[in-house]
């Protein structure tokens, strides 16, 4: 089966596998949250998330794919009765699309009986963001509904520092490069913490 046909089948039949990666609390004593990770069917070349989402972008079906991933993640999270917060990955391209379904995530959490305050929208930046005004409006929309915002891999993206400043998220995940050797050198992380102290969140 061609990749294009396979992706269409995955979306139409909702053939997404969701895995939950625990996020440990700062004191290391408990699980603070779970990040939902989406994969294609196990026997498919689109099992790999890079292949899966790149194919969706190529076919201009990123919004449709992310909607399926989001729905499955929220459903599985509630069915497994996992504690703590749920981090949902959303690409900036999805937030900026004109046909982006505002209210979809709120509708989903309401349907599955969890609070928006329990859900964190994690912006994953794998391509440059240009329309910061539209991005700010999209983020404010989610925050107004009760969701929190996280920025993934600070320091690794095309313009992540600018995006951090514009969006002012409640959570920031620092890129692995900056935390390697953190037990002996914490300068970069401390600088980031000090900088975030100026945000009104």
N, C-alpha and C positions, 0 to 999 in steps of 0.2 A: 504494500500500500504506500502511495506517495505521502510525503510529509503533510502536504496541504490537505489531502483527504483524511489523513489520520488526525490532524488537529481538529478538523470539522467534526469528526466522530467523537473526539474527546469532549469537545464543548457541548455538542448536542446531547450526548448520552451521560454527561457529567462524570467522566471517567478519571477523576482527580483523586490521588491519594494524598491525605493530609497527615503530616507527622508533627508532633509537638516537642519543641526543644525547650527544656527548662531554663529559666533565667534565675540565677541564684541571688539571694539578698546579699547586701554588702557585708554583712557579718558572717556569711557562709553557713548560716544555721538553718535556712529554710528556702523554699522555692517562692520567689516573688511573683513570677509570671511565666507564661509559656508563649513562645513565638511559633506561629503556624507556618510550616514549610510545605509547599505544594509540589507534587511530583506527578508526572504522567503515569500511565499504566506500566507496570514493572517490566513487561516484555517488550516495551516500545522504545524506539530510539529517542522519543520525546519524554522518556522518564526523567532524563537529566533536565533540571530546571532552566539551565542556560539555553539548551536546544528548544525547550518548550516555549519559553517566552520570546526568544528571538524569532521563532517561526510565527508566533502570534503577531509580533510587530510587523513582520514581512507581509502577512496577509491582512494587516489592519484589523485584527481581531483581539487586540490586547484587552480592551474593555470587556468584551464578552468572556474571555478566559479568566480575567481577574474577578469578575462577578461570580463565576462558578467556583473559583478557589475560595472566595470570601464566604459564600454561602455554605460550602462544605466545611470550612474551618469552624464557623460559628456553630453549625449543627453538631459536629464531632466534639467540640469543646464542651457543649452542654450535655451531650449524651454520656461523655466520659466523666462528667462532674468534676472537672479539674479545678483546683483552687487558684486563687490569685487572678491576675490580669491576663488578658489575651492580646498579644501583639499581632496585628494584621499588616502584611506588606502590601503597599500600593505604590505603583510607579507614578512619578510626576506627570507623565504623558496621559495617564488615565484621568487624573484630577483636572487636567487642562483640556480634555476633549469636550467639544460642544454638546455631545450627546451623553455626557456623564450623568448618571441617574442620581441626582441629589435626593437624599433621604433613603436610599437603598439600604445602607448599613443600619440606620436607625430602625427601619422596618424589619430587618432581619433579627436584630437583637430583641426587639419587642416580641416578634413571633416566637422566638426560642426562649424567652423569659429571663434574659440577663440584662443588666443595667449598662447603659452607654459608658458610665463611669468606670466600668470594668474593662473596657476595650480601648486599646491604644492603636491609632493609625500610624503605621511606620512607613515613612517616605523613603523609598529606595532609589537612589540616583545613579542610573547607569547610562544616562545621556544628558546633554546639557539642558538646563532650564533657562528660558529666555523671558517669559512673561511672568515676572515676579508679582505684579499687581494681581493678576488672575490667581496665581498660586496663593497669595495672602488671603484673598476672598474665599477660596476653596477651603483653606485651613480654618479660617474663622467660622465658616459654616459648620464644619465638624465640631469645633470647640463649642459653638453655640448649642449644639445638640447634646453636649455632655461628654464627648470623646476627648481623649488626650492625644497629643501628637508626639511622635518620636522621629528623629533623623538618624538614618543608618549610616555607618562607616564615615564618621566625620573625618575629613582630611583626605579621603580617597577619591571623591567624586570630581566631576568637572568644575563645579563651583560651590562645593559644599559649605565653605565658610560664608559665602554670600547668602546661600539658602538658609543657613543657621541664623544669620542676622535678620533676614527678612521674615522668616516663619516664627522664630522664637519658640521652639518646641519645649514641651515639659520634660522630654527625655532625649538624650543624645547618646548614641553608641559610637565610641571612638574607634577608628580604624586600627586593625591589629598591629600595623607598623608602629604606632605610637605607644602601644602598651607592651611590646616586646622588651623584656628587661626592666619592667616597671618596679621590680623588687629592689633594684639598685639605682634607678634613675626615674624620678617622677616629675621632672620639670615640665614636660609638655602637658601631662594630665593636670597638674596643679594649675598651669596657666589657663587651661580650658575651663576648669572649675571656677577660677576667679573671674574669667570673662563672662561666664553664664550667670554669675551673681548679679549682673546689672539688668537682667531681663525681668520684666514684671510678671513672672509666672509662679 
